[in-house]
Amino acid sequence: MKKKFKEGDRVRVVSNSCSHPVDIGTIITLGRDNGNNTFNVENGAAYVSVNDIEALMVTKEDLLAELDEIEAKVDVLKGKMIFMEENGIDEYNEVEHQIYLALQVLKEEKTDIEKTRAIKRIIDNL
């Protein structure tokens, strides 16, 4: 029985039946399902046929790493929501949030160099 693939699956390219530019052996993430047994390659203009890919075996460590990434994204989103709720705003603006964080650092009881370093980290994330 052939595996059903879906958008977001990580797969290995094992052949090239449709002249795609992806090297055999490359691990890719499937993008949009084109509905004709082909998928776009995530973050690219290429597509691959389901006949050219195989499912990857996933280890417990792979799943834990993916979970850590997802949890980090959730934490970022929660931080954005808290910022919006605390300030009574309905539309999020990344630059405003970063400036707000910098202002919060200035209120903290830290040395000037600690504040400088904290603000630099905020600026580096812009």
C-alpha positions in Angstrom: 0.0 0.0 0.0 1.4 3.4 -1.0 1.7 6.1 1.6 -0.6 9.1 1.4 1.5 12.2 1.6 0.3 15.6 2.8 1.5 19.2 2.9 4.2 19.5 5.5 5.5 15.9 5.3 9.3 15.6 5.3 10.3 13.1 2.6 13.5 11.9 0.8 13.7 12.3 -3.0 14.6 8.9 -4.5 14.1 9.4 -8.2 13.3 11.9 -10.9 10.4 10.9 -13.1 9.2 14.5 -13.8 12.4 16.4 -14.5 12.4 18.3 -11.1 15.5 20.1 -10.1 15.8 18.5 -6.7 18.9 16.2 -6.2 18.2 12.6 -5.4 18.8 11.9 -1.7 17.7 15.4 -0.7 15.3 15.6 2.2 12.5 18.1 1.5 9.3 19.4 3.1 6.2 19.0 0.9 4.4 22.2 0.0 0.9 22.5 -1.6 -0.7 19.3 -3.0 -1.2 20.1 -6.7 -3.9 17.4 -6.9 -2.3 15.4 -9.7 0.1 13.2 -7.6 2.6 16.1 -7.4 3.5 18.4 -4.6 5.2 21.8 -4.6 8.5 21.8 -2.8 8.1 24.0 0.3 9.8 27.4 -0.2 10.5 26.8 -3.8 9.1 26.9 -7.3 9.8 23.2 -8.0 7.4 20.2 -7.7 7.9 16.5 -7.2 5.9 13.5 -8.1 4.7 11.1 -5.4 6.5 8.4 -7.4 9.8 10.3 -6.7 9.6 10.5 -2.9 9.6 8.2 0.1 8.5 8.8 3.7 11.3 9.4 6.2 11.6 7.3 9.3 11.2 9.6 12.2 13.0 9.1 15.5 11.9 10.1 19.0 14.6 12.7 19.0 13.3 14.2 15.7 9.8 14.4 17.2 11.1 16.0 20.4 13.1 18.6 18.4 10.0 19.4 16.3 8.0 19.7 19.5 10.5 22.1 20.9 10.3 24.3 17.7 6.5 24.3 17.9 6.5 25.2 21.6 9.0 28.1 20.9 6.6 29.4 18.2 3.7 29.1 20.6 5.6 31.0 23.3 6.3 33.8 20.7 2.6 34.0 19.8 1.6 34.1 23.4 4.0 36.9 24.0 2.5 38.9 21.1 -1.0 38.3 22.5 0.0 39.4 26.0 1.5 42.6 24.5 -1.7 43.3 22.6 -3.9 42.6 25.6 -1.8 44.7 28.0 -1.9 47.6 25.6 -5.5 47.4 24.4 -4.6 47.0 20.7 -6.3 44.8 18.1 -3.5 44.8 15.4 0.0 43.5 16.0 3.0 45.5 14.8 6.4 43.8 15.2 8.4 47.1 15.3 6.1 48.6 18.0 6.4 45.4 20.1 10.2 45.5 19.9 10.3 49.2 20.9 7.9 48.4 23.8 10.3 45.6 24.9 13.2 48.0 24.8 11.3 50.5 26.9 10.5 47.7 29.4 14.3 47.0 29.7 15.0 50.6 30.5 12.6 50.4 33.5 14.5 47.4 34.9 17.0 47.8 37.7 20.1 46.7 35.8 23.4 48.3 35.0 23.7 50.4 31.9 25.7 47.7 30.1 23.2 45.0 31.0 20.4 47.2 29.6 22.5 48.0 26.5 23.1 44.3 25.9 19.4 43.5 26.4 18.3 46.2 24.0 20.9 45.0 21.4 19.4 41.5 21.5 16.0 43.1 20.9 17.3 45.1 17.9 19.1 42.0 16.5 15.7 40.3 16.3 14.1 43.0 14.1 
